[in-house]
Amino acid sequence: MAAAVCPCRALLGGRRRLLRAFTRGLAASKETHFGFQVVSEEEKGEKVYQVFENVAKKYDIMNDSMSLGMHRVWKDVLLHKMNPSPGTLLLDVAGGTGDIAFRFINYVRSVRERQLRQKLKHHQNLSWQEIADSYQEEAVKPLGDSQVVVCDINKEMLKVGRQKAQQLGYSEGLSWVVGNAEELPFGDEKFDVYTIAFGIRNVTHIDLALQEAYRVLKPGGRFLCLEFSQVNNPLLSRLYDLYSFQIIPVLGEIIAGDWKSYQYLVESIRRFPPQEEFKAMIEDAGFLKVDYQNLTSGIVAIHSGFKL
Amino acid sequence: VRCQLCPPARALQASATLRRVSDEHKKEPAASSSQHQFDSHPTDHQPEQEPRGPRPSYTGQGGQESEDYESEEQLQHRILTAALEFVPEHGWSAEAIAEGAKTLGLSAAAAGMFHNDGSELVLHFVSHCNTKLSEQLEQEQKLVQLGETEKKTTDQFLRDALEARLRMLIPYIEKWPQAISILLLPHNIPSSLSLLTSMIDDIWHYAGDRSTDFNWYTRRAVLTGIYNTTELVMIQDTSPDFEDTWRFLENRVADAVNMDSTAKQVKSTGEALVQGLMGAAVTVSTAARALRAE
């Protein structure tokens, strides 16, 4: 009754309330997105940590079932594009379960073998001693001084990665470090290549992560990012949306027992900036010759930049 | 808006002074490269360069100063030039480019800027040789104009020009077959063909060819044929200082020049023959008419 008697008063009161809430919002911490939800920045970090803590044990199985095995091809393409030579120091950020690191080690090992074979071919008159020495060298330095450091903010993911490494027999040239992509625990200009595969969309401040990447890379070093991106084909885009929102969370529930985490996953993919925008962000961090390559019609894109 | 995201001053500078130019990248979507158009001269020519405006943060990049004052293309040229000395060992490949980058103080990962198969290295080398050849021919022409040397005959000129150009391959002759195969890859053919034709065109230009008829094409086609065949002879030549190759070259050029004069002779003979036949035909027809009239 009172509200009806003086509607204009109620309206004014309402507007004042809105204004108060607005200023309070501004004074509070900045907001960001967590999938399609809006959360504060501190919350996002925690929530992402929880997501990956929950999925860590089933991470690889889920990757295979969600992408129908395509993620292996994408990661192989990334390595082929990197084309590392023996002696390269790789920093794999958000590399939790070690997929990129293991592929790197395999690649470098085979390149090194080929190099040693070529060297033998060139030297026509080798004494038996020299041949034996070269085999020794191959045994002692199979990676040729290459090293990979796997850095992840989530201890559970790293744990799973270390177990995998033990199982598959990777021991040399591999280190596991806990660290935040926005504030890496490494000195300046230490690494030849910095990769971040399917990790950067989970970072709260992507620009800070890019700046850190710039900092830790040597001059001439390369930044490579493998990430889900915007599909450019309209028909495929509809199918992809259907698959993402209807099937993936269900798979998540069946296989990993966690619907929400996989809902977050597909939502975070939609929130990530498209190829050109991300390329501009990389250029802003100071990288040159920035370029991207679409895989599978844009479902995944590899962005590359150089610190020159 | 973008500036707010970049606290370090150098990144601010980079995005403020970058000029986006469309680029000849081979990747799927065309990338736009950003060029630093600070100075067209390479840094070693001007040791005391003045930076444009205040740029305090550049000094903190430890050895990278030189790179920031040149465009990316110039840096790429420098890397490729440095990579050439590793070609005899690693071939025309990404490894040679990686070694070249390392000598410039850059990480080996910088070789990722180029194609994995070493195409850019070969094309860079060929273009460099062609430029050197043009400069040499221009110098010779100046000397002739000043009257300091005699003008050469066409065949001597062609022989010397081709020999000079082929001699530039000698340091890399062992790996040259690999380079030829790289130049013949489908995605390289446009560039390699254009380099070849412009070189041949240059040589004919300095040889004094001013033809405006079909001769222009035949001359270039013939010389291209001579160059390619001589190159193939050279890569399997084991004689001291490639004597066999130069003799082969001499014979081919002589053939070509002979063919030219033979062609002219044939033409004039043919014309004379035709005229003779016409005369005979007229005589015969007149005689026949005279006989019929009787």
Interface residues (C-beta under 8 A of the other chain):
Chain A: K81 M82 N83 P84 S85 G87 T88 E189 D192 V193 D207 Q211 Y214 L217 K218 P219 G220 G221 R222 Q275 K279 A280 M281 E283 D284 A285 G286 L288 K289 V290 D291 Y292 Q293 N294 S304 F306 L308
Chain B: R2 L5 C6 P7 P8 R10 A11 A14 S15 L18 H25 K27 E28 P29 A31 S33 S34 Q61 G62 G63 Q64 E67 E72 L75 A94 E95 A98 A101 L104 G105 L106 S107 A108 A109 A110 A111 G112 M113 N116
